[in-house]
């Protein structure tokens, strides 16, 4: 691996972040600075941490940022579950 751009998972994470931005445009305006902001930050954090993976020299650092990306993924999953509860987004759009 030369850079993070060589990681298929990084490209998937970028696409996920793009889809999250599209989805959250449909959320209520009162959530822009609350849940929407948190959802977007966690989605972006996944790809950002994967980019850091490509810049690390040791296995320990490499794994650490993979764990950070996984944690951000779990955070995003939780936030999307919360978003489904009060029907802020159409049920079929969040999977």
C-alpha positions as YAML, in Angstrom:
chain: A
units: angstrom
residues:
- id: 1
  name: UNK
  ca: [0.00, 0.00, 0.00]
- id: 2
  name: UNK
  ca: [1.43, 3.35, -1.05]
- id: 3
  name: UNK
  ca: [-1.30, 5.66, 0.24]
- id: 4
  name: UNK
  ca: [-4.77, 5.53, 1.73]
- id: 5
  name: UNK
  ca: [-6.14, 5.85, -1.81]
- id: 6
  name: UNK
  ca: [-5.00, 2.28, -2.39]
- id: 7
  name: UNK
  ca: [-7.47, 1.05, 0.24]
- id: 8
  name: UNK
  ca: [-10.82, -0.10, -1.18]
- id: 9
  name: UNK
  ca: [-12.41, 0.52, 2.20]
- id: 10
  name: UNK
  ca: [-11.33, 4.19, 2.07]
- id: 11
  name: UNK
  ca: [-13.21, 4.64, -1.23]
- id: 12
  name: UNK
  ca: [-16.27, 2.97, 0.28]
- id: 13
  name: UNK
  ca: [-16.06, 5.27, 3.31]
- id: 14
  name: UNK
  ca: [-15.89, 8.34, 1.05]
- id: 15
  name: UNK
  ca: [-19.01, 7.16, -0.76]
- id: 16
  name: UNK
  ca: [-20.72, 6.54, 2.59]
- id: 17
  name: UNK
  ca: [-19.93, 10.09, 3.73]
- id: 18
  name: UNK
  ca: [-21.35, 11.47, 0.49]
- id: 19
  name: UNK
  ca: [-24.54, 9.42, 0.93]
- id: 20
  name: UNK
  ca: [-24.84, 10.59, 4.54]
- id: 21
  name: UNK
  ca: [-24.69, 14.23, 3.44]
- id: 22
  name: UNK
  ca: [-27.46, 13.61, 0.90]
- id: 23
  name: UNK
  ca: [-29.59, 11.75, 3.46]
- id: 24
  name: UNK
  ca: [-29.21, 14.34, 6.21]
- id: 25
  name: UNK
  ca: [-30.40, 17.16, 3.94]
- id: 26
  name: UNK
  ca: [-33.87, 15.69, 4.52]
- id: 27
  name: UNK
  ca: [-33.69, 15.95, 8.31]
- id: 28
  name: UNK
  ca: [-35.65, 18.67, 10.14]
- id: 29
  name: UNK
  ca: [-33.93, 22.08, 10.26]
- id: 30
  name: UNK
  ca: [-33.85, 22.04, 14.06]
- id: 31
  name: UNK
  ca: [-31.45, 19.08, 13.87]
- id: 32
  name: UNK
  ca: [-28.82, 20.81, 11.70]
- id: 33
  name: UNK
  ca: [-26.61, 21.69, 14.67]
- id: 34
  name: UNK
  ca: [-27.49, 18.59, 16.67]
- id: 35
  name: UNK
  ca: [-27.98, 15.13, 15.28]
- id: 36
  name: UNK
  ca: [-27.21, 16.06, 11.66]
- id: 37
  name: UNK
  ca: [-23.88, 17.54, 12.64]
- id: 38
  name: UNK
  ca: [-22.95, 14.50, 14.72]
- id: 39
  name: UNK
  ca: [-23.97, 12.07, 11.97]
- id: 40
  name: UNK
  ca: [-21.95, 13.94, 9.37]
- id: 41
  name: UNK
  ca: [-18.88, 14.21, 11.61]
- id: 42
  name: UNK
  ca: [-18.88, 10.50, 12.40]
- id: 43
  name: UNK
  ca: [-19.27, 9.59, 8.71]
- id: 44
  name: UNK
  ca: [-16.37, 11.85, 7.74]
- id: 45
  name: UNK
  ca: [-14.30, 10.53, 10.64]
- id: 46
  name: UNK
  ca: [-14.40, 7.00, 9.22]
- id: 47
  name: UNK
  ca: [-12.66, 7.99, 5.98]
- id: 48
  name: UNK
  ca: [-10.34, 10.42, 7.78]
- id: 49
  name: UNK
  ca: [-9.13, 7.70, 10.13]
- id: 50
  name: UNK
  ca: [-8.65, 5.33, 7.21]
- id: 51
  name: UNK
  ca: [-6.55, 8.02, 5.52]
- id: 52
  name: UNK
  ca: [-4.41, 8.17, 8.65]
- id: 53
  name: UNK
  ca: [-3.91, 4.41, 8.37]
- id: 54
  name: UNK
  ca: [-2.07, 4.97, 5.11]
- id: 55
  name: UNK
  ca: [0.31, 7.43, 6.74]
- id: 56
  name: UNK
  ca: [1.37, 5.23, 9.64]
- id: 57
  name: UNK
  ca: [4.69, 3.45, 9.77]
- id: 58
  name: UNK
  ca: [4.25, 0.89, 12.51]
- id: 59
  name: UNK
  ca: [1.78, -1.97, 12.78]
- id: 60
  name: UNK
  ca: [0.65, -0.63, 16.16]
- id: 61
  name: UNK
  ca: [-0.20, 2.80, 14.69]
- id: 62
  name: UNK
  ca: [-1.81, 1.16, 11.66]
- id: 63
  name: UNK
  ca: [-4.09, -0.92, 13.87]
- id: 64
  name: UNK
  ca: [-4.85, 2.00, 16.18]
- id: 65
  name: UNK
  ca: [-6.36, 4.04, 13.35]
- id: 66
  name: UNK
  ca: [-8.28, 1.04, 12.05]
- id: 67
  name: UNK
  ca: [-9.80, 0.79, 15.53]
- id: 68
  name: UNK
  ca: [-10.63, 4.51, 15.43]
- id: 69
  name: UNK
  ca: [-12.37, 4.04, 12.07]
- id: 70
  name: UNK
  ca: [-14.31, 1.09, 13.48]
- id: 71
  name: UNK
  ca: [-15.33, 3.17, 16.51]
- id: 72
  name: UNK
  ca: [-16.55, 5.96, 14.23]
- id: 73
  name: UNK
  ca: [-18.52, 3.38, 12.27]
- id: 74
  name: UNK
  ca: [-20.19, 2.18, 15.47]
- id: 75
  name: UNK
  ca: [-20.94, 5.77, 16.43]
- id: 76
  name: UNK
  ca: [-22.54, 6.39, 13.03]
- id: 77
  name: UNK
  ca: [-24.61, 3.23, 13.35]
- id: 78
  name: UNK
  ca: [-25.91, 4.37, 16.73]
- id: 79
  name: UNK
  ca: [-26.72, 7.88, 15.53]
- id: 80
  name: UNK
  ca: [-28.63, 6.53, 12.54]
- id: 81
  name: UNK
  ca: [-30.58, 4.23, 14.85]
- id: 82
  name: UNK
  ca: [-31.50, 7.25, 16.97]
- id: 83
  name: UNK
  ca: [-32.50, 9.16, 13.84]
- id: 84
  name: UNK
  ca: [-34.94, 6.40, 12.88]
- id: 85
  name: UNK
  ca: [-36.75, 6.50, 16.22]
- id: 86
  name: UNK
  ca: [-38.53, 9.86, 15.98]
- id: 87
  name: UNK
  ca: [-39.02, 9.36, 12.22]
- id: 88
  name: UNK
  ca: [-36.68, 12.19, 11.28]
- id: 89
  name: UNK
  ca: [-35.79, 10.33, 8.09]
- id: 90
  name: UNK
  ca: [-37.84, 7.96, 6.02]
- id: 91
  name: UNK
  ca: [-37.41, 4.41, 7.35]
- id: 92
  name: UNK
  ca: [-36.48, 2.94, 3.99]
- id: 93
  name: UNK
  ca: [-33.58, 5.35, 3.48]
- id: 94
  name: UNK
  ca: [-31.61, 4.34, 6.57]
- id: 95
  name: UNK
  ca: [-30.46, 0.73, 6.38]
...
